[in-house]
Amino acid sequence: AVVSTQSTGEAKHFEGFLDVAVYLPPEYVEVKGAERMILDKWKTMTGITWEQGKKMFVNRVRGSSTYGLKYFSVNEIKLQILKLPILKFERLLGISKSKVVIMDVRCKKVLSQFPFEKFGGSEVSPHSICLNFNGDSYSFETEEAKEISELLMELKVPS
Protein backbone atom coordinates (compact mmCIF):
# COMPACT_ATOMS: atom_id res chain seq x y z
CA ALA A 1 0.00 0.00 0.00
CA VAL A 2 1.13 3.49 -0.76
CA VAL A 3 0.63 6.29 1.74
CA SER A 4 0.80 9.90 0.65
CA THR A 5 0.74 12.53 3.35
CA GLN A 6 1.27 15.52 1.08
CA SER A 7 -1.34 18.21 0.78
CA THR A 8 -2.88 18.72 -2.64
CA GLY A 9 -5.27 21.29 -4.00
CA GLU A 10 -8.58 20.74 -5.78
CA ALA A 11 -7.20 22.29 -8.98
CA LYS A 12 -4.79 19.35 -9.37
CA HIS A 13 -7.62 16.81 -9.42
CA PHE A 14 -8.63 15.97 -12.94
CA GLU A 15 -9.43 12.71 -14.72
CA GLY A 16 -6.22 10.69 -14.92
CA PHE A 17 -4.39 12.64 -12.19
CA LEU A 18 -4.09 9.62 -9.93
CA ASP A 19 -2.28 6.45 -11.02
CA VAL A 20 -4.90 3.99 -9.75
CA ALA A 21 -2.62 0.99 -10.40
CA VAL A 22 -0.36 2.17 -7.54
CA TYR A 23 -3.19 2.15 -4.99
CA LEU A 24 -5.37 -0.82 -6.03
CA PRO A 25 -4.92 -4.54 -6.76
CA PRO A 26 -4.78 -5.35 -10.50
CA GLU A 27 -8.35 -6.72 -10.65
CA TYR A 28 -9.79 -3.37 -9.47
CA VAL A 29 -7.74 -1.01 -11.68
CA GLU A 30 -10.34 -0.97 -14.46
CA VAL A 31 -13.32 -0.34 -12.15
CA LYS A 32 -15.21 2.71 -13.35
CA GLY A 33 -15.02 5.59 -10.88
CA ALA A 34 -12.22 4.06 -8.78
CA GLU A 35 -10.11 7.22 -8.96
CA ARG A 36 -13.01 9.38 -7.78
CA MET A 37 -13.76 6.99 -4.88
CA ILE A 38 -10.12 7.13 -3.74
CA LEU A 39 -10.05 10.92 -3.85
CA ASP A 40 -13.41 11.20 -2.04
CA LYS A 41 -12.15 8.91 0.74
CA TRP A 42 -8.90 10.86 0.92
CA LYS A 43 -10.85 14.11 1.44
CA THR A 44 -12.63 12.64 4.48
CA MET A 45 -9.29 11.76 6.06
CA THR A 46 -7.44 15.04 5.63
CA GLY A 47 -6.54 16.67 8.89
CA ILE A 48 -6.20 13.47 10.93
CA THR A 49 -2.92 12.34 12.45
CA TRP A 50 -0.97 9.28 11.36
CA GLU A 51 -1.99 7.48 14.57
CA GLN A 52 -5.69 8.27 14.06
CA GLY A 53 -5.48 6.97 10.49
CA LYS A 54 -3.74 3.79 11.63
CA LYS A 55 -6.37 3.23 14.32
CA MET A 56 -9.20 3.74 11.78
CA PHE A 57 -7.56 1.23 9.42
CA VAL A 58 -7.04 -1.42 12.12
CA ASN A 59 -10.65 -1.04 13.33
CA ARG A 60 -11.93 -1.40 9.76
CA VAL A 61 -9.86 -4.53 9.13
CA ARG A 62 -10.90 -6.13 12.43
CA GLY A 63 -14.54 -5.34 11.66
CA SER A 64 -14.34 -7.17 8.33
CA SER A 65 -16.29 -10.43 8.10
CA THR A 66 -13.18 -12.14 6.71
CA TYR A 67 -10.76 -11.05 9.48
CA GLY A 68 -8.88 -13.86 11.20
CA LEU A 69 -9.67 -16.59 8.65
CA LYS A 70 -7.13 -19.08 7.35
CA TYR A 71 -7.68 -19.45 3.61
CA PHE A 72 -7.38 -22.45 1.35
CA SER A 73 -7.63 -22.44 -2.44
CA VAL A 74 -10.27 -25.01 -3.45
CA ASN A 75 -12.54 -25.95 -6.36
CA GLU A 76 -16.17 -26.30 -5.33
CA ILE A 77 -17.77 -29.30 -7.00
CA LYS A 78 -21.42 -29.02 -7.97
CA LEU A 79 -23.00 -32.28 -9.04
CA GLN A 80 -25.57 -32.07 -11.80
CA ILE A 81 -28.70 -34.13 -12.40
CA LEU A 82 -29.24 -36.21 -15.56
CA LYS A 83 -25.58 -37.12 -16.07
CA LEU A 84 -24.54 -33.62 -17.09
CA PRO A 85 -20.88 -32.71 -16.59
CA ILE A 86 -19.69 -31.94 -13.08
CA LEU A 87 -19.22 -28.20 -12.57
CA LYS A 88 -16.17 -26.86 -10.73
CA PHE A 89 -15.84 -23.32 -9.39
CA GLU A 90 -12.69 -21.73 -7.96
CA ARG A 91 -13.31 -20.71 -4.36
CA LEU A 92 -11.51 -19.61 -1.23
CA LEU A 93 -12.40 -21.60 1.86
CA GLY A 94 -11.82 -19.54 5.00
CA ILE A 95 -11.78 -21.17 8.42
CA SER A 96 -11.61 -19.64 11.89
CA LYS A 97 -12.60 -20.81 15.36
CA SER A 98 -15.98 -19.08 14.99
CA LYS A 99 -17.00 -19.66 11.35
CA VAL A 100 -16.40 -21.23 7.96
CA VAL A 101 -16.65 -18.98 4.91
CA ILE A 102 -16.83 -19.79 1.19
CA MET A 103 -15.69 -16.90 -1.03
CA ASP A 104 -15.44 -16.23 -4.75
CA VAL A 105 -11.78 -16.09 -5.79
CA ARG A 106 -12.08 -13.22 -8.24
CA CYS A 107 -14.30 -10.66 -6.51
CA LYS A 108 -13.66 -11.81 -2.90
CA LYS A 109 -17.42 -11.85 -2.23
CA VAL A 110 -18.64 -14.06 0.62
CA LEU A 111 -20.94 -16.67 -0.97
CA SER A 112 -21.75 -18.74 2.12
CA GLN A 113 -20.97 -18.38 5.78
CA PHE A 114 -21.63 -20.86 8.57
CA PRO A 115 -21.11 -20.55 12.31
CA PHE A 116 -18.58 -23.16 13.41
CA GLU A 117 -21.20 -24.65 15.74
CA LYS A 118 -23.12 -25.90 12.65
CA PHE A 119 -20.11 -27.84 11.39
CA GLY A 120 -21.15 -31.47 11.46
CA GLY A 121 -18.04 -33.18 10.20
CA SER A 122 -16.11 -33.92 7.05
CA GLU A 123 -15.28 -36.73 4.69
CA VAL A 124 -11.73 -36.60 3.38
CA SER A 125 -9.94 -38.28 0.51
CA PRO A 126 -6.41 -37.42 -0.68
CA HIS A 127 -7.56 -34.72 -3.13
CA SER A 128 -11.03 -33.76 -1.95
CA ILE A 129 -13.06 -32.92 1.12
CA CYS A 130 -16.79 -32.82 1.79
CA LEU A 131 -18.02 -30.53 4.58
CA ASN A 132 -21.38 -30.98 6.30
CA PHE A 133 -23.22 -28.12 8.00
CA ASN A 134 -26.43 -29.47 9.58
CA GLY A 135 -27.92 -30.72 6.32
CA ASP A 136 -25.98 -28.56 3.84
CA SER A 137 -23.12 -30.39 2.19
CA TYR A 138 -20.28 -28.86 0.18
CA SER A 139 -17.70 -30.81 -1.83
CA PHE A 140 -14.29 -29.38 -2.66
CA GLU A 141 -11.36 -30.57 -4.71
CA THR A 142 -7.99 -29.49 -3.29
CA GLU A 143 -4.46 -30.65 -2.63
CA GLU A 144 -4.82 -29.36 0.93
CA ALA A 145 -7.69 -31.66 1.99
CA LYS A 146 -5.72 -33.27 4.82
CA GLU A 147 -4.58 -29.90 6.20
CA ILE A 148 -8.16 -28.55 6.07
CA SER A 149 -9.49 -31.61 7.86
CA GLU A 150 -6.81 -31.41 10.57
CA LEU A 151 -7.56 -27.72 11.17
CA LEU A 152 -11.31 -28.36 11.38
CA MET A 153 -10.85 -31.23 13.83
CA GLU A 154 -8.43 -29.17 15.92
CA LEU A 155 -10.93 -26.30 16.13
CA LYS A 156 -13.88 -28.62 16.80
CA VAL A 157 -12.33 -30.06 19.95
CA PRO A 158 -13.80 -28.06 22.86
CA SER A 159 -11.17 -26.34 24.95
C-alpha positions as CSV (number, residue, x, y, z in Angstrom):
1,A,0.0,0.0,0.0
2,V,1.1,3.5,-0.8
3,V,0.6,6.3,1.7
4,S,0.8,9.9,0.6
5,T,0.7,12.5,3.3
6,Q,1.3,15.5,1.1
7,S,-1.3,18.2,0.8
8,T,-2.9,18.7,-2.6
9,G,-5.3,21.3,-4.0
10,E,-8.6,20.7,-5.8
11,A,-7.2,22.3,-9.0
12,K,-4.8,19.3,-9.4
13,H,-7.6,16.8,-9.4
14,F,-8.6,16.0,-12.9
15,E,-9.4,12.7,-14.7
16,G,-6.2,10.7,-14.9
17,F,-4.4,12.6,-12.2
18,L,-4.1,9.6,-9.9
19,D,-2.3,6.5,-11.0
20,V,-4.9,4.0,-9.7
21,A,-2.6,1.0,-10.4
22,V,-0.4,2.2,-7.5
23,Y,-3.2,2.2,-5.0
24,L,-5.4,-0.8,-6.0
25,P,-4.9,-4.5,-6.8
26,P,-4.8,-5.3,-10.5
27,E,-8.4,-6.7,-10.7
28,Y,-9.8,-3.4,-9.5
29,V,-7.7,-1.0,-11.7
30,E,-10.3,-1.0,-14.5
31,V,-13.3,-0.3,-12.1
32,K,-15.2,2.7,-13.3
33,G,-15.0,5.6,-10.9
34,A,-12.2,4.1,-8.8
35,E,-10.1,7.2,-9.0
36,R,-13.0,9.4,-7.8
37,M,-13.8,7.0,-4.9
38,I,-10.1,7.1,-3.7
39,L,-10.1,10.9,-3.8
40,D,-13.4,11.2,-2.0
41,K,-12.1,8.9,0.7
42,W,-8.9,10.9,0.9
43,K,-10.8,14.1,1.4
44,T,-12.6,12.6,4.5
45,M,-9.3,11.8,6.1
46,T,-7.4,15.0,5.6
47,G,-6.5,16.7,8.9
48,I,-6.2,13.5,10.9
49,T,-2.9,12.3,12.5
50,W,-1.0,9.3,11.4
51,E,-2.0,7.5,14.6
52,Q,-5.7,8.3,14.1
53,G,-5.5,7.0,10.5
54,K,-3.7,3.8,11.6
55,K,-6.4,3.2,14.3
56,M,-9.2,3.7,11.8
57,F,-7.6,1.2,9.4
58,V,-7.0,-1.4,12.1
59,N,-10.6,-1.0,13.3
60,R,-11.9,-1.4,9.8
61,V,-9.9,-4.5,9.1
62,R,-10.9,-6.1,12.4
63,G,-14.5,-5.3,11.7
64,S,-14.3,-7.2,8.3
65,S,-16.3,-10.4,8.1
66,T,-13.2,-12.1,6.7
67,Y,-10.8,-11.1,9.5
68,G,-8.9,-13.9,11.2
69,L,-9.7,-16.6,8.7
70,K,-7.1,-19.1,7.4
71,Y,-7.7,-19.5,3.6
72,F,-7.4,-22.5,1.4
73,S,-7.6,-22.4,-2.4
74,V,-10.3,-25.0,-3.5
75,N,-12.5,-26.0,-6.4
76,E,-16.2,-26.3,-5.3
77,I,-17.8,-29.3,-7.0
78,K,-21.4,-29.0,-8.0
79,L,-23.0,-32.3,-9.0
80,Q,-25.6,-32.1,-11.8
81,I,-28.7,-34.1,-12.4
82,L,-29.2,-36.2,-15.6
83,K,-25.6,-37.1,-16.1
84,L,-24.5,-33.6,-17.1
85,P,-20.9,-32.7,-16.6
86,I,-19.7,-31.9,-13.1
87,L,-19.2,-28.2,-12.6
88,K,-16.2,-26.9,-10.7
89,F,-15.8,-23.3,-9.4
90,E,-12.7,-21.7,-8.0
91,R,-13.3,-20.7,-4.4
92,L,-11.5,-19.6,-1.2
93,L,-12.4,-21.6,1.9
94,G,-11.8,-19.5,5.0
95,I,-11.8,-21.2,8.4
96,S,-11.6,-19.6,11.9
97,K,-12.6,-20.8,15.4
98,S,-16.0,-19.1,15.0
99,K,-17.0,-19.7,11.3
100,V,-16.4,-21.2,8.0
101,V,-16.6,-19.0,4.9
102,I,-16.8,-19.8,1.2
103,M,-15.7,-16.9,-1.0
104,D,-15.4,-16.2,-4.7
105,V,-11.8,-16.1,-5.8
106,R,-12.1,-13.2,-8.2
107,C,-14.3,-10.7,-6.5
108,K,-13.7,-11.8,-2.9
109,K,-17.4,-11.8,-2.2
110,V,-18.6,-14.1,0.6
111,L,-20.9,-16.7,-1.0
112,S,-21.8,-18.7,2.1
113,Q,-21.0,-18.4,5.8
114,F,-21.6,-20.9,8.6
115,P,-21.1,-20.5,12.3
116,F,-18.6,-23.2,13.4
117,E,-21.2,-24.7,15.7
118,K,-23.1,-25.9,12.7
119,F,-20.1,-27.8,11.4
120,G,-21.2,-31.5,11.5
121,G,-18.0,-33.2,10.2
122,S,-16.1,-33.9,7.1
123,E,-15.3,-36.7,4.7
124,V,-11.7,-36.6,3.4
125,S,-9.9,-38.3,0.5
126,P,-6.4,-37.4,-0.7
127,H,-7.6,-34.7,-3.1
128,S,-11.0,-33.8,-1.9
129,I,-13.1,-32.9,1.1
130,C,-16.8,-32.8,1.8
131,L,-18.0,-30.5,4.6
132,N,-21.4,-31.0,6.3
133,F,-23.2,-28.1,8.0
134,N,-26.4,-29.5,9.6
135,G,-27.9,-30.7,6.3
136,D,-26.0,-28.6,3.8
137,S,-23.1,-30.4,2.2
138,Y,-20.3,-28.9,0.2
139,S,-17.7,-30.8,-1.8
140,F,-14.3,-29.4,-2.7
141,E,-11.4,-30.6,-4.7
142,T,-8.0,-29.5,-3.3
143,E,-4.5,-30.6,-2.6
144,E,-4.8,-29.4,0.9
145,A,-7.7,-31.7,2.0
146,K,-5.7,-33.3,4.8
147,E,-4.6,-29.9,6.2
148,I,-8.2,-28.5,6.1
149,S,-9.5,-31.6,7.9
150,E,-6.8,-31.4,10.6
151,L,-7.6,-27.7,11.2
152,L,-11.3,-28.4,11.4
153,M,-10.9,-31.2,13.8
154,E,-8.4,-29.2,15.9
155,L,-10.9,-26.3,16.1
156,K,-13.9,-28.6,16.8
157,V,-12.3,-30.1,20.0
158,P,-13.8,-28.1,22.9
159,S,-11.2,-26.3,24.9
